[in-house]
Amino acid sequence: MYKTELHCHTAEVSQCSSVSTADAVELYINKNYSSLVITNHYSQYTSGFSKATSWNERNDIFLSAYKLAKEAAKGRINILLGMEYRNLYTNNDYLVYGMTEDFVRKYSYSDEHNFLNMHLKEFAELAHMHNMLIFHAHPFRDGMTVVNPSNIDGIEILNGHSRHDSRNDIAKLWANKFKLLKCGGSDFHERGDEGAVALYTRNVIKDNATLLNTLSKKVIIKYSEEHQ
């Protein structure tokens, strides 16, 4: 079985992370992961957004870690671009898979037209037009609010962050109740977080198409062996 990390933050982009992108890549290679999805924040928690003078510069900042990860990987691990999205209206976070650089630059480009100003329904409709999947991240952690299930594709049912109570048991029940897709990840921020949770697959996830196809089915998400 191959392992994929679906929830990873790195220091160059996410204020909450203390680990550089290059170091994160090495940590996951050492944990024998085949694929790593970089899901840095696109929100007020994105480093440098408040000081950036243009949306093009903000997008450069957001995309920088993905590019650094590709460089650091040197073909030893597959690197995919994801996003942990939060708008200006709630404290909810959403993991977005199938993300591309072109999408970021095309639809978040001015003070009037950017992801942060979009309500969830508007953002979801846009993402779905581009065949992306949206999962409510740790939806029952303190500070989160329940959303209309029709605006999301799935729920993060297993969040491995050891410094938060994500109430994963409730998240799984909620996903089952509304027949939503399921995902899970380590929610990597610091050394020691790496490899807590994995998506297990029989085939290597090399690109967005494979990832989206996998997540659209019943998936195997569990704590990695060393964390059980």
ROBAVO-147443 format. One record per atom (N, C-alpha, C): x, y, z; residue in three letters. Coordinates in pm, whole numbers, plus 32768, in hexadecimal, padded with zeros to 4 digits. Example, Ala and Ser with C-alpha at 12.3 -4.5 7.8 and 13.67 -1.06 7.14 Angstrom:
# ROBAVO-147443
85277DC7830CAla;84CE7E3E830CAla;85287EB6830CAla;85057F1F82C4Ser;85577F9682CASer;850A80038313Ser;
//
This chain:
# ROBAVO-147443
80547F888000Met;800080008000Met;8059807D8000Met;802F80E27FB7Tyr;807781617FB0Tyr;803481C7800CTyr;808682218046Lys;8052828380A6Lys;8058830F806ALys;7FEC835B8080Thr;7FE483E78055Thr;7FBC843D80CBThr;800084AE80DAGlu;7FDB8512813FGlu;7F80857980FCGlu;7F0B85908137Leu;7EA785EA80FELeu;7E9C86708145Leu;7EEA868681AEHis;7EDA870181FEHis;7F6187288238His;7FA4878781F6Cys;802D87AD821DCys;80428843820DCys;807488828277His;809389118277His;812A89258285His;815E8989823EThr;81EE89A58246Thr;82058A398264Thr;827B8A55829DAla;82948AD682DDAla;82988B4B827DAla;82C18B358200Glu;82CC8BA581A3Glu;82468BE68184Glu;81D88B9B8196Val;81548BCE8170Val;80F28BD281E6Val;80F08B6C8237Ser;80918B6782A8Ser;80D48B9A8327Ser;809B8C05835FGln;80D48C4083D9Gln;80DC8BDD844CGln;80828B7C844DCys;80788B1E84BBCys;80DD8AAD84B5Cys;812A8AA38449Ser;818B8A36843BSer;82178A67845FSer;82658A0D8499Ser;82EE8A2F84C0Ser;835689E18470Ser;832B8999840AVal;8386894383BDVal;838D8973832DVal;8406897F82F8Ser;841689AA826ESer;83E08940820FSer;83C1896B8198Thr;838C890F8134Thr;83F188A18114Thr;846F88C68101Ala;84D5886380E0Ala;84E287FB814FAla;84DD882881CCAsp;84E787CA823CAsp;846C87708242Asp;83F687A88228Ala;837B87578229Ala;838386E881C0Ala;83B5870A814CVal;83C386A680E1Val;841D86348110Val;848E8655814DGlu;84E985EE817DGlu;84A9859781E9Glu;845D85D58241Leu;841B858982ABLeu;83BB85238271Leu;83718549820ATyr;831184EC81CFTyr;835484818179Tyr;83C384A3813BIle;8410843C80F5Ile;844283D58158Ile;8472840481CBAsn;84A483AA8233Asn;84368353826FAsn;83B983808264Lys;834783328295Lys;830E82D78227Lys;835282D281B7Asn;832C82798149Asn;82A3829B810BAsn;8284831C8109Tyr;820C834880C0Tyr;822E8351802CTyr;81CE832E7FD9Ser;81E383377F48Ser;81B683BE7F11Ser;815A84017F59Ser;8123847F7F26Ser;810484DD7F9ASer;8113855E7F7ELeu;80FE85C77FE3Leu;80B086397FA3Leu;803B86577FDCVal;7FEB86C77FACVal;8007873F8007Val;803B87AA7FCEIle;805988238019Ile;7FD988758024Ile;7FA3887F809EThr;7F2188C380B2Thr;7F33893E810BThr;7F88899980E2Asn;7F9C8A118132Asn;7F1F8A688133Asn;7F188ABF8198His;7EA58B1781A8His;7E9C8B7E8137His;7E228B928107Tyr;7E038C0680B5Tyr;7D9B8C538106Tyr;7DCD8CAC815BSer;7D788CF081BDSer;7DC98D5C8200Ser;7D938D92826CGln;7DDF8DF582B9Gln;7E578DB682FFGln;7E618D3182FBTyr;7ED28CEC8338Tyr;7F408CCB82D3Tyr;7F378D06825CThr;7FA08CF481F8Thr;800C8D5D820FThr;80858D2F8225Ser;80F58D8A8242Ser;810A8DEC81D0Ser;81148E6A81F3Gly;81338ED08190Gly;80BD8F0C8148Gly;80458ED48157Phe;7FD28F0B8110Phe;7FB78F9C8139Phe;7FC68FBA81B9Ser;7FA5904081EASer;800690A981B6Ser;8080907F8193Lys;80E590DE8165Lys;80F190E180CDLys;80B8907F808AAla;80C2907A7FF8Ala;807A90F17FBBAla;80B191277F50Thr;807991A07F13Thr;801A91817EA0Thr;801191037E77Ser;7FB690DE7E0ASer;7F89904F7E1ESer;7F1C902A7DDCTrp;7EED8F9F7DE4Trp;7F498F427D98Trp;7F8C8F747D33Asn;7FEF8F217CEFAsn;805F8EFA7D4FAsn;80888F5B7DA3Glu;80EF8F3E7E07Glu;80BB8EDD7E71Glu;803E8EEE7E9BArg;80048E907EFBArg;80018E027EC2Arg;7FDC8DF87E45Asn;7FD88D757E06Asn;80638D397DF7Asn;80C58D8D7DDCAsp;81508D5E7DD8Asp;81778D207E5EAsp;814F8D647ECAIle;816D8D327F50Ile;812B8CAB7F67Ile;80A98CA27F48Phe;80628C257F5FPhe;809F8BB27F10Phe;80C38BCB7E94Leu;80F58B617E3CLeu;81878B3F7E55Leu;81CD8B947E9FSer;825D8B817EB1Ser;82808AFC7EF2Ser;82338AD27F56Ala;82548A567F9DAla;824389DC7F43Ala;81DC89DD7EF0Tyr;81C889707E91Tyr;824189647E35Tyr;827289D47E05Lys;82E689D27DACLys;836389A77DF7Lys;837289D47E72Leu;83E589A97EC3Leu;83E089147EDDLeu;836988E17EF5Ala;835988527F10Ala;837E87FF7E95Ala;8355882D7E20Lys;837887E67DA4Lys;840F87E27D92Lys;845088537DB0Glu;84E288597DA3Glu;852687FD7E07Glu;84F587FE7E82Ala;853387AD7EEBAla;851E87187ED5Ala;84AC86F57E98Ala;848986687E87Ala;84E886217E27Ala;851386667DBFLys;856D862B7D5DLys;853C85A37D2BLys;84B985977D1BGly;8480851D7CE6Gly;847584AA7D49Gly;849884C37DC7Arg;849484577E2BArg;840C84457E6AArg;83B684A97E5FIle;832F84A37E94Ile;82D884FB7E3BIle;825E84D27E23Asn;820385217DD0Asn;81CD85987E1FAsn;81D1860E7DE5Ile;81A286887E26Ile;812886BC7DDCIle;80BB86D37E25Leu;8041870A7DEBLeu;801C878C7E32Leu;7FD887E37DEBLeu;7FAC88627E23Leu;7F1D88557E57Leu;7F0C88757ED6Gly;7E88887F7F12Gly;7E7A89087F53Gly;7E1189197FA0Met;7DF989997FE2Met;7DA38983805DMet;7DC389C880CBGlu;7D6489D0813AGlu;7D298A5D8135Glu;7CAF8A638108Tyr;7C6D8AE180E9Tyr;7C168B0F815ETyr;7C1F8B90817DArg;7BC58BCF81DFArg;7BA08C5981ADArg;7B1E8C7581A6Asn;7AF58CFA817AAsn;7AEF8D5B81F1Asn;7ABE8DD481D9Leu;7ABD8E3C8240Leu;7A438E36829BLeu;79E98DD68284Tyr;79688DDA82C6Tyr;79578D778339Tyr;79A88D0E833EThr;79A28CAD83ABThr;7A308C8083CBThr;7A3C8C2E8434Asn;7ABD8BF38456Asn;7ACE8B688419Asn;7A738B4083C3Asn;7A7B8ABB8388Asn;7AEE8AB08324Asn;7B2A8A3A8320Asp;7B948A1B82C0Asp;7B6389AC8264Asp;7B8D89B481E5Tyr;7B6589528182Tyr;7BDF89238133Tyr;7BF388A18130Leu;7C5E886780E1Leu;7C2E88598052Leu;7C7B88907FF4Val;7C56888E7F67Val;7CBD883D7F1BVal;7C8E87D77ED2Tyr;7CE587807E84Tyr;7CC7878F7DF0Tyr;7D30877F7D9FGly;7D2587987D0FGly;7D5088267CECGly;7D8C886C7D4BMet;7DB688F67D3BMet;7E2689027CD3Met;7E2389717C89Thr;7E8D898D7C27Thr;7EBA8A1E7C34Thr;7F318A397C05Glu;7F648AC27C06Glu;7F0D8B1C7BAEGlu;7EE38AEA7B3CAsp;7E918B3B7AE1Asp;7E0E8B657B25Asp;7DD18B0A7B70Phe;7D548B297BB5Phe;7D698B9A7C1BPhe;7DD38B907C69Val;7DF08BF57CCFVal;7DFF8C7E7C8EVal;7E4D8C857C26Arg;7E6A8D077BE9Arg;7DF38D3F7B9BArg;7DA28CE87B62Lys;7D328D177B0FLys;7CC08D4E7B61Lys;7CA98D147BD9Tyr;7C308D377C22Tyr;7C488D837CA4Tyr;7CC48D9D7CC6Ser;7CE08DEE7D3DSer;7D488E557D12Ser;7D168EC97CE3Tyr;7D708F237C9CTyr;7D5F8FB77CC0Tyr;7CFC8FDA7D14Ser;7CE990677D36Ser;7CA390727DBDSer;7C9C90EC7DF2Asp;7C5A91007E73Asp;7BC590DF7E6CAsp;7B8A90E87DF8Glu;7AFD90C77DE8Glu;7AE990347DC6Glu;7B478FF97D81His;7B398F6F7D51His;7BAA8F1A7D89His;7B908EDD7DFCAsn;7BF28E847E39Asn;7BAB8E1E7E91Asn;7BEE8DB17EAFPhe;7BB08D447EF8Phe;7B818D6D7F83Phe;7BCB8DC87FC2Leu;7BA98DED804BLeu;7B228E328053Leu;7AFA8E777FEAAsn;7A7A8EBE7FE7Asn;7A058E657FBDAsn;7A218DEA7F98Met;79B78D917F69Met;79778D467FDEMet;78F38D437FE0His;78AF8CE8803CHis;78C48C59800BHis;78B08BF88065Leu;78CB8B6D8043Leu;78828B407FC6Leu;78028B617FBBLys;77B58B327F48Lys;77F18B647EC5Lys;78188BE27EC2Glu;78538C1C7E48Glu;78D78BD87E28Glu;792B8BC67E8FPhe;79AD8B877E78Phe;799A8AF57E4APhe;793C8AAF7E8BAla;79248A247E69Ala;78F38A167DD9Ala;78998A6C7DB0Glu;78688A667D27Glu;78DA8A7B7CC3Glu;79338AD87CE3Leu;79A58AF17C8CLeu;7A038A797C89Leu;7A218A437CFDAla;7A7B89CF7D05Ala;7A4089577CBDAla;79BD89427CCDHis;797D88D07C8CHis;797C88DF7BF4His;797889597BC4Met;798289707B33Met;7A07893C7AFDMet;7A6A89377B55His;7AEF89097B2DHis;7B0F887F7B66His;7AA688377B88Asn;7AB187AA7BB2Asn;7B0287967C31Asn;7B0287F87C88Met;7B4887EB7D07Met;7AEA87B07D71Met;7B24877E7DDCLeu;7AD7874A7E4CLeu;7AF4879C7EC9Leu;7A8A87B77F18Ile;7A9688097F90Ile;7A6B87B8800AIle;7AC387AF806CPhe;7AA8876680E7Phe;7AAE87C7815DPhe;7A4787C281B2His;7A488814822BHis;7AB387DB8289His;7B1A882982A3Ala;7B8787FC82FAAla;7B5D8804838CAla;7B82879C83D8His;7B6787968469His;7AE787E4848FHis;7A7387BB845CPro;79F9880C8468Pro;79C0881884F4Pro;79ED87C38551Phe;79B587CA85D8Phe;7A1E87F38640Phe;7A8988308611Arg;7AEA886E866AArg;7AAC88EF86A2Arg;7AD6891B8715Asp;7AA48997874FAsp;7AB08A0A86EAAsp;7A488A5A86E0Gly;7A498ACD8688Gly;7A108AB485FDGly;79FA8A3585DAMet;79C18A158558Met;79298A1F855BMet;78EB8A3084E8Thr;78598A3084DEThr;782E89CE8473Thr;77BA89908489Val;778389318429Val;7756897B83ACVal;776D893E8337Val;7747897D82B9Val;76E38925826EVal;76A28960820CAsn;7647891781B6Asn;769488A9816DAsn;7671882B8180Pro;76BC87BE813FPro;76C187C880A8Pro;7660880D806DSer;765F88187FDBSer;76D088707FA6Ser;771088BD7FFEAsn;777C89167FD4Asn;780588D67FDEAsn;780D885B800FIle;788D8816801BIle;7880878A7FE0Ile;78F287517FC1Asp;78F386C87F8EAsp;790A86637FFCAsp;7950868D8063Gly;7973862B80C8Gly;799D8669814CGly;79C6861081A6Ile;79EE8633822EIle;7A7785F6824BIle;7ACB86428290Glu;7B46860982C5Glu;7B2185BD8345Glu;7B1D853A833AIle;7AED84E883AAIle;7B5C84BE8409Ile;7BDA84CF83DFLeu;7C4984AA8436Leu;7CB58514842ALeu;7CBB856C848DAsn;7D2085D68493Asn;7D8485B08500Asn;7E0485AA84DCGly;7E6985788538Gly;7EAB85DF8590Gly;7E7C865C858DHis;7EB886C785DDHis;7EAD86A58672His;7F1F869386B4Ser;7F1E86668740Ser;7F0386D587A3Ser;7F0687538775Arg;7EF587C487D1Arg;7E68880187C9Arg;7E1087C0877FHis;7D8487E88776His;7D2C876C8787His;7CB6878187BCAsp;7C51871887BFAsp;7BF6872E8747Asp;7C0A86E086DFSer;7BBB86F18665Ser;7B3A86A08666Ser;7B25865386D2Arg;7AAA860486E0Arg;7A8E85B38661Arg;7AF48564863DAsn;7AED851585C2Asn;7A7784B485C1Asn;7A5184848636Asp;79E28425863BAsp;79608466860CAsp;794C84E48631Ile;78D3852C8607Ile;78DB854C8571Ile;795385708543Ala;7965858E84B5Ala;79418516845EAla;7969849F8489Lys;794A8427843CLys;78B4840D843ALys;7873841F84ADLeu;77E2840D84B3Leu;779A846F8456Leu;77CB84EA8454Trp;778F85518400Trp;779E852F836BTrp;781584FF8347Ala;782B84D782BDAla;77CF84658294Ala;77BE840682EEAsn;7765839682D0Asn;76D383C282C6Asn;76AC841C831ELys;7621844B8320Lys;75FA848A829ALys;765484DA8262Phe;7634852381E7Phe;767384E4816BPhe;76AB846B817DLys;76E58420810DLys;774D847480C2Lys;77A684B28110Leu;780F850580D9Leu;789084B380C7Leu;78E684E1806CLeu;796884A3805BLeu;79BD84B980D9Leu;7A27846980E4Lys;7A79846E815DLys;7B0D847F8139Lys;7B5284CC818DCys;7BE284D88180Cys;7C1E84E3820CCys;7CA184E48213Gly;7CE484F38294Gly;7D768511827FGly;7DB3855182E2Gly;7E41857382D6Gly;7E7F8594835CGly;7F02859D835BSer;7F4D85B683D7Ser;7F3A8643840BSer;7F1886A183B4Asp;7F13873083D7Asp;7F9C8759840BAsp;8000874083B8Phe;808C875783DBPhe;80AA87EC83ECPhe;80E6880E8460His;81148896847BHis;81A1889784B7His;81BE88338509Glu;823D882F8553Glu;827F87A68543Glu;830087A2855DArg;83458721855FArg;830286C685C4Arg;82EC864C859DGly;82A485ED85F0Gly;821685D885C1Gly;81E186398573Asp;815B862A853AAsp;815B85CF84BFAsp;81CF85C5847FGlu;81D5858283FDGlu;81AB84EE8406Glu;815984C983A5Gly;8135843C8398Gly;80D4840983FFGly;808A845F8441Ala;802A842F84A5Ala;7FB683E58462Ala;7F87841B83F2Val;7F1383E483AAVal;7F3A83D58317Val;7F04836F82D8Ala;7F21835A824AAla;7EA6832C81FFAla;7EA183518180Leu;7E4683158120Leu;7E9182A080E3Leu;7E5A822880F0Tyr;7E9A81AF80BCTyr;7E5A81878037Tyr;7EAD81707FD2Thr;7E7A81497F4EThr;7ED180DA7F14Thr;7E96808F7EB7Arg;7EE180257E74Arg;7F32805B7DFFArg;7F1180D37DD1Asn;7F5B81127D66Asn;7F9581977D96Asn;800481BD7D5CVal;8044823B7D81Val;7FF182B17D4FVal;7FDD83157DA5Ile;7F96838F7D7CIle;7FFE83F17D47Ile;800383FD7CC4Lys;806A844F7C83Lys;803984D87C57Lys;7FB384E87C4CAsp;7F8085657C16Asp;7EF485807C4CAsp;7EBF85F47C2AAsn;7E3B861C7C5BAsn;7DCE85BE7C2AAsn;7DD685927BAFAla;7D6E853B7B79Ala;7D6484BA7BCAAla;7DD6847F7BEBThr;7DD684057C3AThr;7DA4841F7CC7Thr;7DCB84907D01Leu;7D9F84B17D88Leu;7D0884C57D8DLeu;7CD285117D2FLeu;7C42852B7D2ELeu;7BF284AC7D16Leu;7C2284597CBDAsn;7BDF83DB7CA3Asn;7BDF83837D20Asn;7C4E83827D69Thr;7C5983337DE3Thr;7BFB83667E4EThr;7BFB83E97E65Leu;7BA984227ECFLeu;7B1384197EB1Leu;7AF284057E33Ser;7A6583F97E0ESer;7A2B83707E30Ser;7A8083167E60Lys;7A56828F7E81Lys;7A6482777F17Lys;7A4182007F42Lys;7A5781DA7FCDLys;7AEC81CA7FE2Lys;7B2482138041Val;7BB582168052Val;7BDE81DD80DAVal;7C5D81B880E1Ile;7C978186815EIle;7CE981F6819DIle;7CB6822D820AIle;7CFB82998253Ile;7D0E826982E1Ile;7D8982698311Lys;7DA0823A839ALys;7E22827483CFLys;7E3282678452Tyr;7EB1828B848ETyr;7F1E82328455Tyr;7F92826C843ASer;8002821D8409Ser;802B81B88474Ser;806D814E8447Glu;808B80DF84A0Glu;80D2810B8521Glu;813581648512Glu;8183818C8587Glu;813581E785E6Glu;80C0821885BBHis;806F826D8611His;7FF88224864CHis;7FEA81A5862CGln;7F77815B8660Gln;7F8F812D86EFGln;
//
